[in-house]
Amino acid sequence: MSLRVAVLLEDRCQPRKCNSECINFCPPVRSGVTETIYMGSHGKPIISEDLCIGCGICVNKCPFDAIKIIGLPEALEGELVHQYGKNGFRLFRLPVPKQGAPVGILGPNGIGKSTAMKILSGEEIPNLGDWETEASWDPVLERFRGTELGDYLKGVVDHGVTTARKPQYVDQIPKAFNGEVKQLLKAVDKDGRWDEVVPQMNIDHVLGRKLDQVSGGELQRIAISATLLKDADVYFFDEPSSYLDIHERLRVSKVIQKLAEKKRVLVIEHDLAVLDFLSDQLHLAYGDEGAYGVITPAKAVRNGVNTYLDGYLPDENIRVRDEAIKFETKPPKHHAELDELLRFPPLKKKLGDFTIESGPGTIHVGEVVGVVGANGTGKTTFTKMLAGVLKPDEGEVDTEARVSYKPQYIKAEYDGSVKEMLMVEAPELLQSGFEKAEITRPLQLETLFEKQVKRLSGGELQRTAVALCLHRDADFYLLDEPSAYLDSNQRIQCAKTVRRVMEKKGRSAFIVDHDVYFLDLVADSMMVFGGEPGTHGLATGPYDLRDGMNKFLDGVDVTFRRDNETHRPRINKPGSRLDREQREAGEFYYAAEKSS
């Protein structure tokens, strides 16, 4: 038995551009028996879930993929927390904020994590599915009475709860605040913790700058600082690792862990290595974007991440992914026998007070090169030199290789829908064939076709930019931070898409990213950037993956082990027995986890 829900995605529904196929092809409507689907007074269809027979014809006939008919497990009956109107999005269950250690939340975008945050902060009263009447806290408290969540919500209602929330899209902050960094932080520092937080987050050097003059990594640290400076009962951090290098991610994780000793902290994070290091407990979130979301009870973080990667949730008896995500226990062999695609000499470029230098290197046909290093060491500048966007002061890049470049920061400049833009710039992504099968579908572009480019979220814009980059006919593809703002599933699909396209086209890619899991899935070899951030960068490589990761992690001063079940990389606790043993052996990345 299953619980059937019918959802209309109103942002996709275009009644003026269709022939009401959902109504005209519905069997009960055509037979004249019932009005299973009818046009509502607001000009869009309304679906009766009680009368729907679940045939799925309306789903297949809708030209805009605006209808979803979904069978949910019967066990979710009575677990509904909130529903946004008739045929609207539904959220089942809530996470529980706890004090002592950060609680993580892992799951795709668009399945209710933000709604859960609003309810837990008291901003929104859950309606328990009764969307037709004004929501009240009394039935909510009665529903959860006697549970840990009920005690928490009673505290929210009786005493109020102050919350501090770090937004997901930090690049939107300069649009909301037009002033200096120092002004923003002083405005939120009500508890006098400036001298503790600002040095801790390493942002002293940007205090006098305006917010539109700082980098993405600096903006992320500023947003985290502003959240930490607020005096609150509960702290929510939405993707605190975006744009940060691995050294900064670990430092921020330790700061959040320290905060959780005194306050309740919830963290939404898609970098699985960081989430594993940061949290003790983890809520998994699954569902269907825009249709419904389910929050599972908390699990130990290791089991939670492993279950997520496996794709089958045994406690829920539901599969959330067609196949498990596999990681290799050993590095790939270096493709020394492959033909050379691009050979570059030592390069040098000076930009103001910053200088980037590189040794010579060679990139082979079919090779995916991962690029790692601290922020401010010239990864993007070096990428632009290879792409021909910047001319080196010393050395010359072979300009015969055709280059396709996706920049780190993407601007939504096209005035029209995604489909209209693709028809002009990349019609092959809309037509049946290789590009639609290998790029459009895995990156889920079809769900974005009717959306306006200028209204895309950060993750939607990222997927579109990656698709356009991979579509171009080039010898060499340069992608700068393609995982930014993508959820964990989308990162995995993006990594697989890049690998497949390179293998089938016989081309090469150069991937700048900070997500270790993403690079583990996509890269054959590694370039390593060191030096003094903001002053001098030194690029070496490409190395084979083992040597490259060992060189990089030695500089970062962190070791990884491999999980026994999934073989995924896991960060060792500094000073642990395995950490010490790996350092002595010079093996920072491929050591197996020892059973206790």
Residue pairs with C-beta under 8 A, 6 or more apart in sequence:
1 74
2 71
2 72
2 73
2 74
3 71
3 72
3 73
3 74
3 76
3 77
4 49
4 52
4 54
4 69
4 70
4 71
4 72
5 49
5 69
5 70
5 72
5 90
5 291
5 292
6 47
6 48
6 49
6 52
6 67
6 68
6 69
6 70
6 87
7 67
7 68
7 69
7 70
7 87
7 88
7 89
7 90
7 288
7 290
7 291
7 292
8 44
8 45
8 46
8 47
8 66
8 67
8 87
8 88
9 65
9 66
9 67
9 68
9 290
9 291
10 44
10 66
11 290
11 450
11 451
12 64
12 65
12 66
12 447
12 450
12 451
13 44
13 45
13 64
13 66
14 63
14 64
14 66
14 450
15 39
15 43
15 44
15 45
17 63
17 64
18 62
18 63
18 64
20 39
20 45
21 58
21 61
21 62
21 63
22 37
22 45
22 47
22 58
22 61
22 62
22 67
23 29
23 37
23 38
23 39
23 45
23 58
24 30
25 57
25 58
25 61
26 36
26 37
26 57
26 58
27 53
27 55
27 57
28 34
28 36
28 51
28 53
29 35
29 36
29 37
29 38
34 48
34 51
35 48
35 51
36 47
36 48
36 51
36 52
36 53
37 45
37 46
37 47
37 48
37 58
38 45
38 46
39 45
39 46
40 46
45 67
46 86
46 87
47 58
47 67
47 69
47 87
49 87
52 69
54 69
54 71
56 69
58 67
58 69
59 65
59 67
59 68
59 69
64 449
64 450
65 446
65 447
68 288
68 290
68 291
70 288
70 291
70 292
72 292
73 316
73 317
73 318
75 316
75 317
76 92
76 294
79 92
79 93
79 294
80 90
80 91
80 92
80 128
80 129
81 91
81 92
81 93
81 94
81 119
81 126
81 128
82 90
82 91
82 112
82 115
82 119
82 124
82 126
82 127
82 128
82 129
83 89
83 90
83 91
83 127
83 129
83 131
84 90
84 131
85 131
86 131
88 131
89 112
89 115
89 290
89 291
89 292
89 293
90 129
90 291
90 292
90 293
91 112
91 115
91 116
91 126
91 292
91 293
91 294
91 295
92 292
92 293
92 294
92 295
93 294
93 295
93 296
93 297
94 116
94 119
94 120
94 126
94 149
94 295
95 103
95 105
95 116
95 120
95 266
95 283
95 295
95 298
96 103
96 148
96 149
96 152
96 283
96 298
97 103
97 120
97 152
97 234
97 264
97 265
97 266
98 264
98 281
99 260
99 261
99 262
99 263
99 264
100 260
100 261
100 280
101 257
101 260
101 261
101 279
101 280
101 281
102 237
102 256
102 257
102 260
102 265
102 266
102 267
102 278
102 279
102 280
103 265
103 266
103 267
103 279
103 280
103 281
103 282
103 283
103 298
104 266
104 267
104 268
104 269
104 275
104 278
104 279
104 281
104 282
104 283
104 301
104 304
105 113
105 116
105 266
105 267
105 268
105 269
105 282
105 283
105 285
105 295
106 268
106 269
106 270
106 272
106 275
106 282
106 283
106 284
106 285
106 304
106 305
106 308
106 488
107 113
107 284
107 285
107 286
107 287
107 293
107 487
107 488
108 285
108 286
108 287
108 289
108 487
108 488
108 489
108 490
109 289
109 457
109 459
109 487
109 490
110 289
110 290
111 285
111 286
111 287
111 288
111 289
111 292
111 293
111 294
112 285
112 287
112 292
112 293
112 295
113 238
113 268
113 285
113 293
114 168
114 238
115 124
115 293
116 295
117 165
117 236
117 238
117 266
117 268
118 124
119 125
119 126
120 152
120 156
120 163
120 234
120 236
120 266
121 156
121 161
121 163
121 165
121 234
121 236
122 156
122 157
122 160
122 161
122 163
125 135
125 136
125 137
125 140
126 135
126 140
127 133
127 135
128 135
128 139
128 140
128 143
137 153
137 157
140 153
141 150
141 153
141 154
141 157
143 150
144 150
144 153
155 161
161 233
161 234
162 230
162 231
162 232
162 233
162 234
163 232
163 233
163 234
163 235
163 236
164 227
164 228
164 230
164 232
164 234
164 235
164 236
165 227
165 235
165 236
165 237
165 238
166 223
166 224
166 226
166 227
166 235
166 236
166 237
166 238
166 240
167 173
167 223
167 238
168 238
168 239
168 242
168 268
168 458
168 485
169 457
169 458
169 485
170 216
170 219
170 220
170 222
170 223
170 242
170 243
171 216
171 219
171 409
171 458
173 211
173 219
173 222
173 223
174 210
174 211
174 212
174 219
177 184
177 211
178 210
178 211
178 212
179 210
179 211
180 207
180 208
180 209
180 210
180 211
181 203
181 206
181 207
181 208
181 209
181 210
181 211
181 214
181 222
182 207
182 208
184 211
184 222
184 226
185 194
185 198
185 207
185 222
185 225
185 226
185 229
186 194
188 226
188 229
188 230
189 197
189 229
190 229
190 230
190 231
191 229
191 230
191 231
193 228
193 229
194 229
197 225
197 228
197 229
198 204
198 207
198 225
200 255
201 221
201 222
201 224
201 225
201 228
201 252
201 255
202 221
202 248
202 251
203 218
203 221
203 222
203 225
205 534
206 214
206 218
206 222
211 219
211 222
214 222
215 243
215 375
215 376
216 242
216 243
216 408
216 409
216 484
217 243
217 244
217 245
217 248
217 375
217 376
219 243
220 240
220 241
220 242
220 243
220 244
221 244
221 248
221 252
224 237
224 240
224 252
224 255
227 235
227 237
228 235
228 255
228 259
232 263
233 263
233 264
234 263
234 264
234 265
234 266
235 256
235 259
235 263
235 264
235 265
235 266
236 265
236 266
236 267
236 268
237 256
237 265
237 266
237 267
237 268
237 269
238 268
239 268
239 269
239 270
239 485
240 252
240 256
240 267
240 269
241 249
241 252
241 269
241 270
241 271
241 274
241 514
242 484
242 485
243 375
243 481
243 484
243 514
244 252
244 375
244 514
245 373
245 374
245 375
245 514
246 372
246 514
246 516
246 556
246 558
247 374
247 556
248 374
248 375
249 271
249 274
249 514
250 274
250 277
250 556
250 558
250 571
253 274
253 277
253 278
256 265
256 267
256 278
257 278
259 265
267 275
267 278
267 279
269 275
269 278
270 483
270 486
270 487
270 488
270 491
271 514
271 515
271 516
271 517
272 305
272 308
272 309
272 488
272 517
272 568
273 515
273 516
273 517
273 560
273 568
273 569
273 570
273 571
274 571
275 282
275 301
275 305
276 301
276 302
276 305
276 570
276 571
277 570
277 571
279 301
280 300
280 301
281 298
281 299
281 300
281 301
281 304
282 298
282 299
282 300
282 301
282 304
282 305
283 295
283 296
283 297
283 298
283 299
283 304
284 295
284 296
284 299
284 304
284 307
284 308
284 313
285 293
285 294
285 295
285 296
286 293
286 294
286 296
286 313
286 316
286 318
286 320
287 293
287 294
289 447
294 316
296 313
296 315
296 316
297 315
298 304
299 307
302 563
302 570
305 566
305 568
306 563
306 565
306 566
306 568
307 313
307 314
308 320
308 488
309 324
309 325
309 566
309 568
310 324
310 325
310 566
311 319
311 320
311 321
311 322
311 323
311 324
311 325
312 318
312 319
312 320
312 324
313 319
313 320
321 489
324 566
325 492
325 521
325 566
326 566
326 567
327 517
327 520
327 521
327 562
327 566
327 567
327 568
327 569
328 520
328 567
329 562
329 567
329 590
329 592
330 590
331 544
331 545
331 546
331 549
331 590
332 524
332 545
333 544
334 524
334 525
334 544
334 545
335 364
335 366
335 367
335 524
335 525
338 364
338 365
338 366
338 367
339 364
339 365
340 362
340 363
340 364
340 365
341 363
341 364
341 365
341 367
341 401
341 475
341 476
341 508
342 362
342 363
342 386
342 397
342 398
342 401
342 475
342 476
342 508
343 360
343 361
343 362
343 363
343 398
344 358
344 360
344 361
344 362
344 386
344 395
344 397
344 398
345 360
345 395
345 396
346 357
346 358
346 359
346 360
346 394
346 395
347 356
347 357
347 358
347 382
347 385
347 392
347 394
347 395
347 397
347 539
348 355
348 356
348 357
348 358
348 392
348 393
348 394
348 395
349 355
349 356
349 378
349 381
349 382
349 385
349 390
349 392
349 393
349 394
350 393
351 381
353 534
353 535
354 376
354 378
354 381
354 534
354 535
354 536
354 537
355 535
355 536
355 537
356 377
356 378
356 381
356 382
356 536
356 537
356 538
356 539
357 536
357 537
357 538
357 539
358 382
358 538
358 539
358 540
359 539
359 540
359 541
361 527
361 541
361 542
362 542
363 369
363 476
363 508
363 510
363 542
364 508
365 506
365 507
365 508
366 502
366 503
366 506
366 507
366 508
367 502
367 508
367 509
367 524
367 525
367 542
368 498
368 499
368 502
368 508
368 509
368 511
368 522
368 523
368 524
368 525
369 508
369 509
369 510
369 511
369 523
369 524
369 525
369 526
369 527
369 541
369 542
370 511
370 513
370 519
370 522
370 523
370 525
370 526
370 527
370 545
370 548
371 379
371 383
371 510
371 511
371 512
371 513
371 526
371 527
371 529
372 513
372 514
372 519
372 526
372 527
372 528
372 529
372 548
372 549
372 552
373 379
373 528
373 529
373 530
373 537
373 539
373 552
374 529
374 530
374 533
375 533
376 533
376 534
376 537
377 529
377 530
377 531
377 532
377 533
377 537
377 538
378 529
378 531
378 537
378 539
379 480
379 512
379 529
379 537
379 539
380 407
380 408
380 480
380 512
381 390
381 537
382 529
382 537
382 539
383 405
383 478
383 480
383 510
383 512
384 390
384 405
385 391
385 392
385 397
386 397
386 403
386 476
386 478
386 510
387 403
387 405
387 478
388 397
388 399
388 403
389 405
401 475
401 476
402 473
402 474
402 475
402 476
403 474
403 475
403 476
403 477
403 478
404 469
404 470
404 472
404 474
404 476
404 477
404 478
405 469
405 478
405 480
406 465
406 466
406 468
406 469
406 477
406 478
406 479
406 480
406 482
407 480
408 480
408 481
408 484
408 512
410 461
410 462
410 465
412 453
412 454
412 455
412 456
412 461
413 453
413 454
414 420
414 421
414 453
414 454
415 453
415 454
416 452
416 453
417 449
417 450
417 451
417 452
417 453
418 445
418 448
418 449
418 450
418 451
418 452
418 453
418 456
418 464
419 430
419 449
419 450
421 453
422 429
422 430
422 445
422 449
423 430
425 468
426 435
426 467
426 468
426 471
426 472
428 435
428 436
428 471
429 435
429 436
429 439
429 440
429 445
429 467
429 471
430 436
430 440
434 504
435 471
438 497
438 500
438 501
438 504
439 445
439 467
439 470
439 471
439 497
439 501
440 446
440 467
442 493
442 494
442 496
442 497
442 500
443 463
443 466
443 467
443 490
443 493
443 494
443 497
444 463
444 490
444 493
445 463
445 464
445 467
448 456
448 460
448 463
448 464
451 460
453 461
453 464
456 464
457 485
458 484
458 485
459 485
459 486
459 487
459 490
461 485
462 482
462 484
462 485
462 486
463 486
463 490
463 494
466 479
466 482
466 494
466 497
466 498
469 477
469 478
469 479
470 477
470 497
470 498
470 501
474 507
475 507
475 508
476 507
476 508
476 509
476 510
477 498
477 501
477 502
477 507
477 508
477 509
477 510
478 509
478 510
478 512
479 498
479 509
479 510
479 511
479 512
480 512
481 512
481 513
481 514
482 494
482 498
482 511
482 513
482 518
483 491
483 494
483 513
483 514
483 515
483 518
486 494
491 515
491 517
491 518
492 521
494 518
495 518
495 521
495 522
496 521
498 509
498 511
498 522
499 521
499 522
501 507
502 508
502 509
509 522
510 527
511 519
511 522
511 523
513 519
516 560
516 569
517 568
517 569
519 526
520 568
520 569
523 545
524 545
525 541
525 542
525 543
525 544
525 545
525 548
526 541
526 542
526 543
526 544
526 545
526 547
526 548
526 549
526 552
527 539
527 540
527 541
527 542
527 543
527 548
528 539
528 540
528 541
528 543
528 548
528 551
528 552
528 555
529 537
529 538
529 539
530 537
530 538
530 540
530 555
531 537
531 538
540 551
541 548
542 548
543 551
546 589
546 590
549 588
549 589
550 586
550 587
550 588
550 589
553 559
553 560
553 588
553 589
554 586
554 588
558 571
558 572
558 574
558 588
559 571
559 572
559 578
559 579
559 582
559 583
559 587
559 588
559 589
559 591
560 569
560 570
560 571
560 572
560 588
560 589
560 591
561 569
561 570
561 572
561 578
561 582
561 591
561 592
561 593
561 594
562 568
562 569
562 570
562 590
562 591
562 592
562 593
563 569
563 570
563 593
564 592
564 593
564 595
569 589
570 593
572 578
572 579
572 582
573 579
578 591
578 593
578 594
581 591
582 588
582 591
585 591
